[in-house]
Amino acid sequence: MSKPFKSGFAAIVGRPNVGKSTLLNRVLGQKIAIMSDKAQTTRNKIHGIYTTDSEQVVFIDTPGIHKPKHMLGQMMTSLALATLNEVDLVLFLIDAEQGYGRGDQFIIDFLKKTNAPVFLIVNKIDKVHPDQLLPLIDRYRNLYTFKEIIPVSALQGQNVATLMEQIGEYLPEGPKYYPDDQITDHPERFIVAELIREKILHLTRDEVPHAIAVVIDKMKEDEKRHLTEIQATIMVERTSQKGIIIGKSGSMLKEIGTLARKEIEALIGSKVFLELWVKVDKNWRDKEEELKNFGYTSQND
């Protein structure tokens, strides 16, 4: 007899910048969540779908849980915490190099309220000596009873296969929610906007990235020319930020566009004509209506 098919939802949670998006992209073998060395990169729940002949795991990469400083931050944190109540498994990621932080205790207090099994995933083990791992693991083990504790390097792929095997052990029997070849339930427009935002995160100064939103105004395929035309608006909060994004004689905006276009072409499989505009919307992160317009919500849709 063949084994029953297993499926379920797994939330990836943790403090900002511990490698949640890197882990998701590693598991899927393709980028769907943007990566940056700046904290709080992920703003929406990113669904990544991993499918084999025997199982399907729908990963939810949540925004880093942190103390909010504005309405957008409040939405991000409430979104991440609410996710804990709707999944079959929780992967709590920590940074082996950073070690324990107060934000971890905040998350653990919420983990105690969930009925789902929780794995402790010790990420970035390539950054520390093995002798440092056991004391770190012991500290977390004393705070919460984890079902499994798995050290990994999401960047290099160490132990990720082991992690996937263990996840399979905890999945319930269930249906195949998505087709075999689907790796995310987000539309292309969302991923395109995120890729543009990623390039801004990489290229601009510290005071700019968190004040950025990207809105896709137009995305149209010209089949005759085998070309996809994309128009996008980069929203900032201050005029000074607009100047940084545009750069001297438009140099920064051109570089953002060039790097984004290459990844978008790889994503959609066609040539891309990308037009970028920059607009100022003062303090948009504290305006509920604007947050909704830009696709941010505190609700679990």
Secondary structure, 3 states (H helix, E strand, C coil): CCCCCEEEEEEEEECCCCCHHHHHHHHHCCCCCCCCCCCCCCCCCEEEEEECCCEEEEEEECCCCCCCCCHHHHHHHHHHHHHCCCCCEEEEEEECCCCCCHHHHHHHHHHCCCCCCEEEEEECHHHCCHHHHHHHHHHHHCCCCCCEEEECECCCCECHHHHHHHHHHHCCECCCCCCCCCCECCCHHHHHHHHHHHHHHHHCCCCCHHHCEEEEEEEEEECCCCEEEEEEEEEECCHHHHHHHHCHHHHHHHHHHHHHHHHHHHHHCCEEEEEEEEEECCCHHHCHHHHHHCCCCCCCC
